[in-house]
Amino acid sequence: MKNRVAHHVKKLQPSGIRRFFDLAANMEGVISLGVGEPDFVTSWGVREACITSLQNGYTSYTANAGLLELRNGISQYLEKQFDVTYSASTDIIVTVGASQALDLAIRAIVDPGDEVIVIEPSFVSYAPLIELVGGRAVKVGADATNGFTVDMEDLENAITPNTKAILLCFPNNPTGTMLSKEELFEISLLIEKYDLLVLSDEIYAELCFDTSFTSFATLPGMKERTILISGFSKGFAMTGWRLGFVAGPTDIVEAMLKIHQYAMMCASTMAQYGAIEALKNGRNDIEDMKRSYRRRRNYFVSSLNEIGLPCHVPGGAFYAFPSVKQTGLSSQEFAEKLLLEEKVAVVPGDVFGKSGEGYIRCSYASSMEQLQEAIKRMERFVKNYR
């Protein structure tokens, strides 16, 4: 019998995040710090707008690029919140989550043999999506001794004649690291020098705790080189709605739209009506969530350091990325034993790349009570392996 599965798909490894989530789901009494999603329910106003759209019979396809009213809302939101301007009619597509936006962007710009630089630790889907189109993901490890910021010399050394783009995600998943405007500007100089594109995953832009967010497209000369990827999952607590968007140069967005037309048609109509309401009246909800996450971050990170798991202070998102090296266990060993012995689910850092080995990702998007209990269990665990 002929091979029934494509070779390039056979080579893909299953998501390490989902593996630990599935293990935890089959155990009683587990505190899960594994899956990266808000613990808030989508605000009632957004849910009501979705329900109203159904009651009004808005159940047909929308334009491939999404409802123009929503694209206008996205355009206005980006301009007001992040000082970057895009045309709703030509430069924005509404997608099925930020994940589809990223997939479309990679498929639109990467030819077989092209290289895309990925700064690790990084979200688990980046490299596989690049490899699925015949590209090569070039990994550059972030500097753990400096809060997982990127070393500019290492970044420049990774650039070759085949480099097409650099993929950025700040605030970062899994480390929560923010880059300053000055650091982003240094990257922009490399982009200009080597005539590259930027895939800027800004899904956590609303969740910055100590400094304001800088959209990469606002840097001098970068708007025409930046594909901005974002969505409603994290800042608006709408993960299950699967609604994202991309904004970028017209020619690239047009190419992405062609792929979107054949692959997906359009995003969910009722979800789009919910997103319109989120953009109009959801700012207070974001601020409430952000204040709560900041309190939890402060407690959780300080507690990790106190129990002997050194952790830098993340500037955004809702992840802590402590070191477990002092226990003598690998990331995988630590995560498995912690789950089996103390029923706390975390994600081993090596699933986010080689530079994540020796660390674990903990989501503090859980109640304070759960975080406090998780710290008690983790402290007991660490004492046994110190």
Backbone torsions as a table, in degrees:
resi	resn	phi	psi	omega
1	MET	NA	137.2	178.5
2	LYS	-66.0	158.0	175.7
3	ASN	-59.7	127.6	-177.1
4	ARG	-94.2	-15.4	-179.5
5	VAL	-119.1	134.2	-178.9
6	ALA	-59.2	142.3	-176.3
7	HIS	-59.1	-41.5	-176.1
8	HIS	-70.0	-21.4	175.4
9	VAL	-82.5	-37.0	177.6
10	LYS	-57.6	-34.7	-176.3
11	LYS	-73.7	-18.3	-178.0
12	LEU	-68.1	138.1	175.1
13	GLN	-91.6	141.9	176.1
14	PRO	-61.4	156.6	-179.3
15	SER	-63.2	125.6	176.7
16	GLY	-67.1	-27.2	178.2
17	ILE	-65.8	-47.9	-176.4
18	ARG	-65.8	-33.2	-179.1
19	ARG	-58.7	-47.7	-178.2
20	PHE	-73.6	-31.1	175.9
21	PHE	-64.7	-41.9	-179.8
22	ASP	-67.4	-37.8	176.7
23	LEU	-61.5	-45.9	-178.1
24	ALA	-66.4	-32.7	-176.8
25	ALA	-64.8	-23.0	-177.8
26	ASN	-98.1	11.3	179.5
27	MET	-119.7	142.8	177.5
28	GLU	-86.1	146.5	174.2
29	GLY	76.1	16.4	-178.7
30	VAL	-82.6	137.0	168.8
31	ILE	-97.7	115.2	-175.8
32	SER	-96.5	116.8	171.5
33	LEU	-111.6	28.1	-170.4
34	GLY	-95.9	-55.3	-172.0
35	VAL	-81.1	134.4	-175.4
36	GLY	-88.8	81.6	173.0
37	GLU	-146.3	152.3	-179.8
38	PRO	-59.0	148.2	174.6
39	ASP	-93.6	9.0	176.0
40	PHE	-90.5	147.1	172.7
41	VAL	-83.7	143.2	176.1
42	THR	-51.5	137.3	-175.5
43	SER	-57.5	150.1	-175.7
44	TRP	-61.5	-37.9	-179.6
45	GLY	-58.9	-38.7	178.5
46	VAL	-69.3	-44.1	178.6
47	ARG	-63.0	-39.9	-179.6
48	GLU	-65.0	-38.9	178.6
49	ALA	-63.0	-37.8	177.0
50	CYS	-65.4	-45.7	179.4
51	ILE	-61.0	-43.9	179.7
52	THR	-61.3	-38.9	178.9
53	SER	-63.1	-36.1	177.5
54	LEU	-69.8	-42.3	178.5
55	GLN	-62.0	-32.1	179.3
56	ASN	-83.6	-1.0	176.3
57	GLY	80.7	21.8	179.8
58	TYR	-83.9	75.4	-173.2
59	THR	-122.0	12.9	179.9
60	SER	-93.3	173.8	172.8
61	TYR	-60.0	151.8	167.2
62	THR	-100.4	-179.0	169.9
63	ALA	-55.8	150.2	-178.6
64	ASN	-53.6	-39.3	-177.6
65	ALA	-78.7	-7.1	-178.5
66	GLY	108.2	166.6	177.7
67	LEU	-57.3	132.2	179.9
68	LEU	-61.8	-34.4	178.3
69	GLU	-61.5	-39.0	178.5
70	LEU	-70.6	-42.4	178.5
71	ARG	-62.9	-37.7	174.1
72	ASN	-62.2	-41.8	178.7
73	GLY	-62.7	-41.7	177.8
74	ILE	-63.4	-44.8	179.1
75	SER	-58.4	-46.4	-180.0
76	GLN	-66.5	-38.2	179.9
77	TYR	-64.9	-45.6	179.8
78	LEU	-62.5	-38.5	179.9
79	GLU	-69.2	-42.8	-176.7
80	LYS	-72.4	-43.4	-173.7
81	GLN	-87.0	-33.7	-171.4
82	PHE	-126.9	3.8	173.0
83	ASP	61.6	38.2	176.0
84	VAL	-129.9	135.8	-171.1
85	THR	-112.7	129.3	176.4
86	TYR	-134.7	146.4	176.2
87	SER	-75.8	127.1	179.8
88	ALA	-64.0	-30.8	-174.1
89	SER	-84.2	-24.9	-173.4
90	THR	-125.3	-17.1	-168.3
91	ASP	-117.9	4.4	-174.8
92	ILE	-133.5	136.7	172.3
93	ILE	-126.9	134.8	172.6
94	VAL	-87.1	129.4	-172.5
95	THR	-123.3	172.2	177.3
96	VAL	-85.9	82.1	-176.0
97	GLY	79.3	161.8	174.7
98	ALA	-64.8	-25.6	179.4
99	SER	-61.4	-42.6	178.0
100	GLN	-68.9	-35.5	176.9
101	ALA	-59.1	-43.3	178.7
102	LEU	-64.9	-42.9	178.6
103	ASP	-60.6	-45.6	178.8
104	LEU	-61.4	-42.7	-178.0
105	ALA	-63.3	-44.8	-179.3
106	ILE	-65.2	-43.0	179.8
107	ARG	-66.1	-28.4	-177.4
108	ALA	-78.5	-26.7	-173.1
109	ILE	-114.4	-18.1	-171.6
110	VAL	-100.0	121.3	171.1
111	ASP	-94.9	157.9	175.5
112	PRO	-53.1	130.6	-178.6
113	GLY	95.5	-17.8	176.6
114	ASP	-68.1	150.3	178.6
115	GLU	-111.7	139.9	173.9
116	VAL	-124.3	124.8	-179.6
117	ILE	-81.7	129.5	179.1
118	VAL	-119.5	124.9	179.1
119	ILE	-86.4	119.5	-178.8
120	GLU	-104.8	154.7	1.2
121	PRO	-62.9	144.5	-176.4
122	SER	-142.4	163.0	177.9
123	PHE	-56.4	142.9	-167.6
124	VAL	-65.9	-19.7	-174.3
125	SER	-88.4	-12.8	-172.7
126	TYR	-59.8	-59.2	-176.8
127	ALA	-62.0	-45.4	179.1
128	PRO	-58.9	-39.1	179.9
129	LEU	-64.6	-36.7	177.7
130	ILE	-66.8	-44.3	-177.2
131	GLU	-69.4	-29.1	-179.4
132	LEU	-65.4	-23.1	178.1
133	VAL	-99.8	10.0	178.5
134	GLY	88.1	7.8	176.5
135	GLY	-85.6	177.4	179.1
136	ARG	-123.9	124.4	176.7
137	ALA	-86.2	117.3	179.4
138	VAL	-98.9	116.1	-173.5
139	LYS	-89.1	130.6	173.2
140	VAL	-120.5	116.5	-178.1
141	GLY	-74.1	133.9	177.4
142	ALA	-75.1	163.2	-176.5
143	ASP	-86.4	100.7	-177.5
144	ALA	-64.2	-30.4	-178.2
145	THR	-71.2	-13.5	179.5
146	ASN	-122.3	42.8	176.4
147	GLY	68.1	27.7	178.4
148	PHE	62.9	37.9	169.2
149	THR	-85.8	164.3	-175.2
150	VAL	-93.6	138.5	175.1
151	ASP	-84.7	120.9	-173.7
152	MET	-65.5	-32.2	178.7
153	GLU	-68.0	-42.4	176.3
154	ASP	-62.0	-40.2	-179.6
155	LEU	-63.4	-45.7	-179.1
156	GLU	-66.8	-37.3	-179.9
157	ASN	-65.1	-21.8	-179.5
158	ALA	-82.0	-13.0	-177.8
159	ILE	-77.7	131.4	177.7
160	THR	-128.9	174.6	176.0
161	PRO	-60.1	-19.4	179.8
162	ASN	-89.8	-4.4	-177.4
163	THR	-68.9	127.6	-179.7
164	LYS	-104.4	-36.3	-173.4
165	ALA	-157.9	164.9	170.0
166	ILE	-117.8	133.5	179.3
167	LEU	-100.8	122.0	-178.4
168	LEU	-117.3	145.0	172.7
169	CYS	-144.2	101.2	178.3
170	PHE	-141.9	126.7	-1.1
171	PRO	-55.6	144.5	-169.5
172	ASN	-91.2	143.2	165.6
173	ASN	-109.6	111.1	30.5
174	PRO	-110.5	-1.9	-167.2
175	THR	-87.8	-19.3	-174.9
176	GLY	75.9	5.6	-176.1
177	THR	-68.6	138.6	171.7
178	MET	-105.5	146.6	168.0
179	LEU	-104.4	140.3	178.5
180	SER	-72.3	165.1	176.8
181	LYS	-59.7	-36.1	-179.8
182	GLU	-66.8	-40.2	178.4
183	GLU	-67.5	-40.7	176.7
184	LEU	-63.5	-36.4	178.1
185	PHE	-63.5	-38.9	176.6
186	GLU	-60.5	-39.8	177.2
187	ILE	-65.0	-39.5	-179.4
188	SER	-61.3	-32.7	178.1
189	LEU	-65.1	-37.5	176.1
190	LEU	-68.3	-39.3	178.4
191	ILE	-58.9	-45.2	179.7
192	GLU	-67.6	-45.0	-176.0
193	LYS	-60.3	-40.6	-174.2
194	TYR	-106.1	10.3	174.8
195	ASP	56.0	58.1	-176.3
196	LEU	-111.4	169.4	170.7
197	LEU	-105.5	163.3	176.8
198	VAL	-125.6	128.8	168.2
199	LEU	-98.8	107.6	-173.8
200	SER	-107.0	103.0	179.2
201	ASP	-83.3	105.1	-174.0
202	GLU	-113.2	33.4	-176.3
203	ILE	-64.6	-24.4	-179.7
204	TYR	-101.8	17.4	-174.7
205	ALA	-58.0	-33.7	-178.0
206	GLU	-76.1	-13.7	-172.6
207	LEU	-110.8	64.3	176.2
208	CYS	-113.5	130.4	-167.6
209	PHE	-99.7	-34.5	-170.1
210	ASP	-115.2	-25.4	178.8
211	THR	-135.6	158.9	179.3
212	SER	-74.1	153.5	-177.7
213	PHE	-81.7	139.4	174.9
214	THR	-112.4	114.1	175.1
215	SER	-73.9	132.4	-174.0
216	PHE	-59.4	-30.8	-177.6
217	ALA	-67.2	-16.4	-179.4
218	THR	-82.2	-10.2	179.6
219	LEU	-73.8	151.6	-176.1
220	PRO	-53.9	124.9	175.9
221	GLY	75.3	4.8	-172.6
222	MET	-96.6	-15.7	-176.0
223	LYS	-60.5	-41.0	-178.7
224	GLU	-77.5	-4.1	179.5
225	ARG	-113.0	-2.3	-171.7
226	THR	-110.0	131.1	169.2
227	ILE	-105.3	108.2	-174.8
228	LEU	-89.4	122.6	-177.8
229	ILE	-117.3	128.8	179.1
230	SER	-157.0	-167.3	-178.7
231	GLY	175.4	-166.1	-171.5
232	PHE	-107.9	-2.5	-172.0
233	SER	-63.7	-49.9	-169.3
234	LYS	-88.6	-57.9	-177.0
235	GLY	-66.7	-30.2	-177.2
236	PHE	-107.0	7.2	179.3
237	ALA	53.3	51.9	-177.3
238	MET	-127.1	42.2	-175.9
239	THR	-58.7	-46.4	-176.6
240	GLY	-71.7	-11.1	179.5
241	TRP	-76.7	-20.7	-179.3
242	ARG	51.2	67.1	-177.9
243	LEU	-137.6	120.4	178.0
244	GLY	-134.7	-171.6	176.0
245	PHE	-159.6	160.5	174.4
246	VAL	-129.7	143.2	175.2
247	ALA	-133.7	137.8	-177.5
248	GLY	-175.7	-171.1	178.4
249	PRO	-57.9	141.1	-173.0
250	THR	-55.3	-42.9	-176.7
251	ASP	-65.2	-37.8	179.5
252	ILE	-73.2	-40.3	178.4
253	VAL	-63.7	-38.4	176.7
254	GLU	-62.0	-40.1	178.3
255	ALA	-66.0	-41.3	178.5
256	MET	-64.2	-37.2	-179.0
257	LEU	-64.7	-35.9	178.3
258	LYS	-62.4	-43.2	178.4
259	ILE	-65.5	-44.3	-179.4
260	HIS	-58.8	-39.5	-179.3
261	GLN	-60.4	-39.7	-177.9
262	TYR	-84.6	-32.7	-172.7
263	ALA	-88.7	-32.2	-168.8
264	MET	-137.3	-19.7	-177.3
265	MET	73.1	-69.2	178.1
266	CYS	-165.4	165.5	176.0
267	ALA	-77.5	165.6	-178.8
268	SER	-55.0	128.5	-177.4
269	THR	-63.7	-49.6	-177.4
270	MET	-66.5	-33.2	175.9
271	ALA	-64.7	-35.8	179.0
272	GLN	-64.9	-38.1	177.4
273	TYR	-67.0	-35.3	174.2
274	GLY	-63.1	-41.0	-178.6
275	ALA	-66.5	-33.2	176.4
276	ILE	-59.3	-44.2	178.6
277	GLU	-66.8	-39.4	179.5
278	ALA	-59.0	-43.0	-179.9
279	LEU	-69.1	-33.9	-178.3
280	LYS	-73.7	-42.1	-168.2
281	ASN	-133.5	17.5	-174.3
282	GLY	-98.3	2.8	-174.4
283	ARG	-63.5	-40.4	-179.6
284	ASN	-63.6	-36.9	178.2
285	ASP	-63.1	-40.8	178.3
286	ILE	-60.7	-45.5	-178.2
287	GLU	-64.4	-38.1	177.9
288	ASP	-63.5	-45.2	179.0
289	MET	-63.3	-42.1	-177.3
290	LYS	-63.4	-41.9	177.6
291	ARG	-61.8	-40.7	179.3
292	SER	-66.2	-45.2	178.3
293	TYR	-61.1	-39.5	-179.7
294	ARG	-62.0	-43.6	177.9
295	ARG	-61.7	-44.7	-179.3
296	ARG	-66.4	-41.2	177.0
297	ARG	-57.0	-49.2	-177.5
298	ASN	-58.8	-43.8	179.2
299	TYR	-67.4	-49.7	-170.4
300	PHE	-68.2	-44.9	-178.0
301	VAL	-66.9	-43.2	178.1
302	SER	-63.4	-36.8	179.1
303	SER	-68.6	-39.7	176.7
304	LEU	-58.7	-44.3	179.1
305	ASN	-64.0	-38.3	-178.7
306	GLU	-66.9	-34.8	-177.6
307	ILE	-88.5	3.1	174.7
308	GLY	97.2	21.7	173.9
309	LEU	-117.0	89.1	-174.6
310	PRO	-56.2	132.3	-175.8
311	CYS	-145.6	130.4	174.0
312	HIS	-73.3	161.3	-180.0
313	VAL	-84.9	111.9	-179.8
314	PRO	-71.4	139.4	-177.0
315	GLY	-86.6	-11.0	-177.7
316	GLY	-165.5	-173.8	-174.5
317	ALA	62.0	-152.0	177.3
318	PHE	-142.2	46.8	-179.5
319	TYR	-125.2	142.7	166.9
320	ALA	-113.2	146.8	-174.0
321	PHE	-132.8	70.4	-175.8
322	PRO	-77.3	154.9	175.4
323	SER	-82.1	140.4	175.2
324	VAL	-117.9	13.3	-173.7
325	LYS	-61.3	-34.8	-175.5
326	GLN	-68.7	-12.6	177.7
327	THR	-82.4	-14.4	-176.2
328	GLY	81.8	2.1	180.0
329	LEU	-99.4	149.0	171.4
330	SER	-73.4	169.1	178.0
331	SER	-58.0	-45.6	-179.5
332	GLN	-64.3	-44.9	-179.9
333	GLU	-62.3	-44.1	-179.6
334	PHE	-60.9	-48.4	-176.9
335	ALA	-64.4	-42.4	-179.0
336	GLU	-67.0	-45.9	-178.9
337	LYS	-67.5	-38.4	178.9
338	LEU	-62.6	-39.7	179.0
339	LEU	-67.6	-45.9	-176.0
340	LEU	-73.8	-35.7	-174.2
341	GLU	-91.6	-33.3	-175.6
342	GLU	-124.6	-1.5	177.7
343	LYS	57.3	46.6	170.5
344	VAL	-120.9	122.9	-177.9
345	ALA	-97.9	121.5	173.5
346	VAL	-129.7	174.4	-179.9
347	VAL	-110.4	127.6	177.8
348	PRO	-63.7	137.3	-173.5
349	GLY	-66.1	-23.4	-176.2
350	ASP	-70.5	-15.7	177.1
351	VAL	-69.5	-14.6	179.0
352	PHE	-96.8	9.8	179.8
353	GLY	122.7	163.1	-176.7
354	LYS	-57.8	-35.2	-178.1
355	SER	-71.7	-7.0	176.8
356	GLY	-90.6	-5.5	178.3
357	GLU	-62.5	136.8	-178.3
358	GLY	93.2	4.2	-179.3
359	TYR	-132.6	165.1	172.7
360	ILE	-132.7	150.7	174.5
361	ARG	-100.7	127.5	176.8
362	CYS	-120.1	124.3	173.7
363	SER	-87.4	125.6	176.3
364	TYR	-97.7	23.3	171.8
365	ALA	-83.9	57.4	177.2
366	SER	-136.0	166.7	-179.4
367	SER	-64.4	155.3	178.4
368	MET	-60.1	-35.9	179.0
369	GLU	-62.7	-43.0	178.6
370	GLN	-66.6	-39.7	179.0
371	LEU	-64.1	-41.4	179.1
372	GLN	-63.7	-42.2	178.7
373	GLU	-67.9	-38.6	178.5
374	ALA	-61.4	-41.7	178.9
375	ILE	-62.7	-42.0	177.4
376	LYS	-58.3	-46.2	-178.6
377	ARG	-68.1	-40.4	-179.7
378	MET	-67.5	-37.0	177.7
379	GLU	-63.0	-44.2	179.0
380	ARG	-62.0	-40.8	180.0
381	PHE	-64.6	-47.0	-176.7
382	VAL	-62.7	-37.9	179.6
383	LYS	-61.4	-31.9	-178.7
384	ASN	-74.7	-19.9	-175.6
385	TYR	-117.4	1.1	-177.6
386	ARG	-69.2	NA	NA
